[in-house]
Amino acid sequence: MDEDTRYEAVRSRDARFDGEFFFAVETTGIYCRPSCPAVTPKRHNVRFYPTAAAAQGSGFRACRRCRPDAVPGSAAWNVRADVVGRAVRLIGDGIVDREGVAGLAARLGYSARQVQRQLTAELGAGPVALARAQRAHTARVLLQTTGLPITEIAFAAGFASVRQFNDTIREVYASTPSELRAAAPSGGRPARPAATPSAGIPLRLAHRGPYQAGAVFDLLEAEAVPGVEQVSGPAGRRTYRRTLRLPHGSGIVAVEESAGAVGKDTRAAHPGGWLDARLHLTDLRDLTTGVQRLRRLFDLDADPYAVDERLGADARLAPLVAARPGLRSPGTADAEELAVRTLVGPQAAEELVRRYGKALDAPCAGLTHLFPEAAVLAGAEPHGPLGTLTAALADGALRLDPGADRDEAQGALLALPGLDARTVAVIRTRALGDPDVAPPGVDAPDSWRPWRSYALQHLRTAGELE
């Protein structure tokens, strides 16, 4: 898009582009999402940025009305397999906060200087600035949805010091942390004192455009592994719960099937919505990572308009797209777990959980265990395809993290005994989030590219493909 096209999207308040770019107004010092309901600024006062971090780096603060930091992420990062796409996915998973820029660069196989240069050239911000913007958003969520002390929130959000936290909040939101907390919507303002583990953190997981929650929950219910996952409630109002293994501890999440309201501003041309969730964490430092893994599981950063436009032009798919606009291609909250489950099947996966899964200190309803780690399975079941897969995952010979090179991972998977091309295709689609995978033997013409994973999901949901 050129800048004139972006300005037209801003004038029409087109929510399709929320998260794809941001605009800032020089006369106010504020940056917004394209669908912001405020009066449209004059063209000569508007500047455009590819990321919120780039707008912040230029000295603009987030709009309090449209909350641009809360938009879905750009769908480009689901599609792109280059170093920039991989880097953005890793930063979203919290790698910079945990391992620094050097750790990010090492995972990508580039020098820190190369990563800095490529991200700055394309996104207008380097890895530190991108991670800083993410920390600011995490801090705002904690300030406005929990009663935790501000000092605890600073470190839980990933800041190195309270001073750094205070300075960042002032720069990004033009408010102190206390003022930001006081500005929380009354309906979501937490009860004091501080939040408790039993209360969890309420979340709204935003998405753009239509979202076929029923199809996603049908799949999760069919695949659920007892002890690790649970789906309850009647269709249309189901709740999906699962345990999460996270870098600093564990978590339990509950996600509601019923879609959230799309917002009160009827002028937004293509409003989105959200899934309501509640996340219980043993360590609040895992909030950012937990949220990003849920977004991958539910495919919330997808661009349904681009997908439906391409697939709806196909004679075979057109009626399926019309019947289910915004159908998603679900991913996973734990890539290594998904690989093991795909290989062994649901019944064997349940047995692995029972025998080797780590029991939760505080079970919740039917959730009792974390899925066993690859290293545990490699030691307990060293033989056969399961042993070779888990050994490769445990020693790093096979990487399935958000920044993994998809082609390299596929090659490593195909080299393992017992993994056929169909199994590897499922792992590439779900664990690596590739939107353009066609299993061998399936008729998936090039005209469906780059959305063949979505096309096949339409066929499966319609019962035309197993």
N, C-alpha and C positions, 0 to 999 in steps of 0.2 A: 504494500500500500504506500502511495505517496502521501505527502502531508495534506494536500487538499482533500484526498479521500478520507483520511483520518478525521479531518475537521468536519466533513459531512457526517461521519459516524457520530461525532460529538454533538452536532446540531440536532440529529435525530434521536439522540440518547439511546443508541443501539447497544444493548447489553451483550450482543454476540461478541463484541470486541473487548469486553471487560477482561482484564488480565493479559490480553494480547498486546496492548500498549497503554500508556498513561499520558495524560496531558496536564500541563502546568500553566498557571496564569501569572504572568510577570507582575501585574499590578497588585495582586493579592498575596503572592508568595505561597500559593496553595497548589497542590497537585491532586488530581481526581481520576476516577475511572470514567470511561466514555459515557456511561449511562447516568452520570450524576444529574440529579433533578434541578440543580441550581441554574440560574439564568446563564445562557450560553455566552461566554466571553467573546470579544471581538477577535477576529482572526489574527491581527497583528500582535496581539498580546499573548498568544498561545504558543507554547513549546511542547514538543512531543518527545517521549522517552520510551525505550523498550522495556524498562523494568522500574519498579518502585524504588529500588536502590539507586538507580541513575538519577531519578528525580530528587531523591533525598540528598545525593551527593552534590547536586547543583544548588542546594540550599532551600528547596521547597519542603513545606510541611504537609502532612496528610490532611485531606478534607475531613472535617468532623461529621459532615452530612452523609457522604457516600462511602466513607471508610474504604478507600482504595486498597489498603493492605489486606482486606478480607476477601478479595475476589478469588475465583478459581485460578489456578496457574495456567500459563500458556500451554495450549495443546501441542505446540511444536516440540516440547521436551519429551512427549510420549513417542513422537515419530522419529526424531533425529537420533542418529547413531554415531554422530561425530563427537569430537572431544568436548565441544561446548555443550551439547545435549547431555552427554554423560556427566560432565562437571556439574551442571545445574541439578540433575537428579541426585547426585551425591551430596551437594550442599543442602538440598532439601531434606536429606536424611540425617543431617547434622554432623557430617564428617569434619567440616572445618572447626566446629566447636569442640569436637573430641580429639582430633588429630592434627589440627592446624592446616595451613596451606601446604606445608611439606607433605603431610599425609594424603591430602587430596591429590597432589601432583604425583606422588608415588603410585597411587591406585590407578591413575590415568596413564602412567608410563611416560610422562613429560616432566620437564623441569618446572619449578615453581614460576620462573620468569615467563616461560612459554604459556602456561595456563593463565597467568595474570594478563599477558598481552592479548591473548585470544578472547578472553571474556570481556576485557575492557573495550576492545575494538568492536565487538558485536553487541554487547549488552549495556555498554556505557558504565559499567561498574565491575570491579574485580571481585575475587572470591571473598575477601574480608568484608567489603561493602554489602555483598549479597547476603552473607551470613548475618551481618549486623541488622539489616532490614528484617530478616526472619526473626531474629531475637526480639526486636522491638514489637513485632506482631504477637509473638508468644507472651511477652510481658503484658501487653494490653489485654489479652485473653485472661490471663491470671488475675490481673488487677480488677477486671470488671466481672469476673464470674466466681471468684473465690474470696474468702476473707483472710487469706494468708498474709502474714506480716510482709511489708514491702521489702525488707532485707532478704527474706527467704525467696521472694519472687525474683529478685535481681539475680541470684545465683542459679535458681531453677531455670530461668530463661537463657542462661549461658553467658551472662556477663561476668567479667573478671573481677569487677569491684562495684560497690554501690555507687561510687562517684561516676564511673563509666555508664552505669545504668541510668542514673539521674540525668546526665548530660544527653544521652541518646533519646530518652523520652521527651525531653524539652525540645530537642532539635526536630524530632519526627512529628510530634503531636502538638507542639507549642503549649504544653501543659506540664505541670509537675506530676509525678506518679499519684499523689494524693488527689489532685484535681481530676486526673483521668479516671480514677476510681469513683469519685463523686459523680462523674458524668455518665456512669453506667445507666442503661435504661432501667427504669424502676422495676419492670417485670423480671429482669434478669439479675438484679442486684442481690448479692449473697447475704445470707443472714450472718451476723457476727455472733460468736467469734469465728476463728479460722475454720476453713473447710476441714472435714474429717475424711479419712480413707473410705468410710462407708458412703459418704455423699458423692464423691467423685467430682469430676470437672464437666459441666455441661458444655456441649459444643454444637455449633451449627456448621455442618460440612457442606459448603456451598458448591453448587454446580451451575453451569450455564445451560440455558435452553431446556427442552423437555428431558425427562429422565424416567425410563421404564423400570421403576423399582421392583415391580412384581417379578419380572424375569430374572433379575439379579438375586432376589431372595429365594425364588424357586431353585436356582442353581445351588445357592449356599445351603439350603435345606436338604437338597438331595445328596450333597457331598459331606455334610456335617459329620465329624468324627466325635463320638461321645467322649466326654471328659475334657475336650479341648474346645468344642463348639456346641452351640445349642440354638435352635430356632423354635420360638414359641408364639402362640397367638393365631388368630384366624387370618386367612389371606386378606391382604390389604392393610392389616394392622399388626403384622408380625414384628417380633423383636429378634434380632440376631445378636448373639453374645459369643465372645470367644476370649481365650487367654492369649497374651502376647509376651514373647520374650524380647526384651529391649536392652539396649547397651548398658544401662545402669541398674536394671532390675526387671520386674515383671509388671504386667498390667492386665486388666479385664475391661473389655469395652462392650457396651450395649448400643446398638444402632437400630433406630425405628424405621419401619418400612414406609409409613405414611409420610408423604412429601410435605415439606414446610411451605408456608405461604410464599408467594412470589414477590411480595412487596406491595406497598400501597400506591406507588407511583404508576398510574396507568399509562403515562406517556412513554414509558420505556417500551421500545418496539419489540424486544425479544427478551422478556424477563427470564431469569432462572429461578432457582429455589435452593433448597438445602435438605439434607438428612439430619434429623436430630440424633445426637449421640451423647453418651456419658462415659467418660474414661476414668478408670480407677488405676492409680499408679503407686507403686511402692517408692518411686523416686521421681519427683517432679521434673528433674532434668530431662526425662524421657518424653516430655509432652510434644515437642516439635517432631521428634522421630515417630512417635506413635500416631500423630495426626497424619503425617505424610504417608505412612504405611496403610492407614485406612483409606486415604484418598486413592492410592494405587489399587487396593482391593476392590473398591467400588467404582473405579474408573471415573473419578469426579472431575478430572481436568481435561476430559475429552471435549472436542468441538463437534457437537452433534449436527450442526448445520453443514459443515464441510463433509462429514461422513454421509449424511442423508442426501445431500445434493449429488454426490458422485454415485452412490449406490441406487438412488431413486431413478437415475437415468437408464438403468438396466431393466430390460423387459421382464426378466425372471424375478428380480428383487423388488421392483417398483411396488407391487401390492403388499409385500412384507414390510417395506419401509413405511408405506402409508398407514399400515395397521399398527406399527410400533415405532413411531418417531422417537429418536433419542435413545434407541437401544444401545446398551453399553457392552463392552467386552471386559468382563471382570478380570482382575489380576490376582494378587495375593498379598497377605500381610507378612508372610515369611517365605522367601523364595526357596530356601533349602528345605523347609518343611514341604512345600508344594512339590518339589522334585521327588522327594521320597514317597509322598502319597501317590503321585502319578505313576511311579514305578511299581509299587506294591499293591495298590488298590485299597478300597475303603476298609474291608474286613481286616486285612493284615495291618493297616495303619492303626486301627483300634487296638489290636493286640500289642503293637509296639508301644502305644501310649500306656497301656495297662502294665506292661512289663518294665519299660525303661523311662517313661515320662517322669519329670520332676513334679512331685506333689506340691500343690500350693499351700502356703502357710495358713491361708484363710480361704477355704473353698467357698464358692458362691453358687448356690443352687446346684445345677448339674455340672458346673465347671470345677474340675478337681486337679487338673494337671497341665503343665506345659508340654508341648510336643518335644520328644527327646532330641537333644542336639546331635549333629552329625558325628562329632567325636565320640559320643557315648555309643551311638549305634555302630560305628566302625570298630570299636573295641568289643562290643557285645555280640555283633553279628558280622564277623570279618569275612565270611565266605559268600560267594555268589554275587549277582549283580548289585544287591543292596550293599554288600561290603565294599565293593569297588567304588560305587557312587559316593557313599558316605566318607570313605577314605580320601577320595579326591576333593570332596568339599572340606574335610577337616584339615588337610595339609595345604590347601590353597591352590592345588593344581587346577581346580575348577572353581570359577568365581561366578556367582549369580547375584551379586549386590547391585544396587541401582546404577552404578557406573560401569558395570561389566560390558566389555565389547561383545555384542550379541553373536557375531560371526565366530569369534574365538570360542565363546562358550558353547555354541552349537557343535563346533568341531571337536571340542574336548568331550562333550556328551556322546557324540557318535563314536568316539574312539573307545568308550567304555563297553565292556561286554554286557549283553543283555538289554541294552537300550536301543530299540528300533527307531526308525525315522518318525513314526507317528507319535511315540512317546516324547521324543525330543521336540517335535513341533508343539505339543501341548505345553511343555516346559518353557519353550521360547515365547509362546503367546502369553502364558499366565505369569510365570516367574520373572521373565525379562520385560514384560509389558510391550512386546512388539505388536503393533497394530496391523501388520501386513504379512501374516503367516498363512500358508496353505499347506496342509499335510499332504504327503504323497498319495496319489490315487484319487484325489478330490478335484473335481472340475472347478477351478477358480481362475477365470480368465484375467488377463492383464488389465482389462478395463475396470476391474474392481480395485486396482491398486491406487493409493497405498493403504486401502482399508479392507484387505481380504479377511483379516481376523473378524471384523465386524460383519462382513457379508456372511461368513460361515456361522456366526452367532445367530444371525437372522434365520438361516436355514435350520439350525438346531432348535431354536425356540419354536419354529413353525412345525417341527416334527418331520422335516424333510431330510435331515442328516443326523446320524448318531454321533 
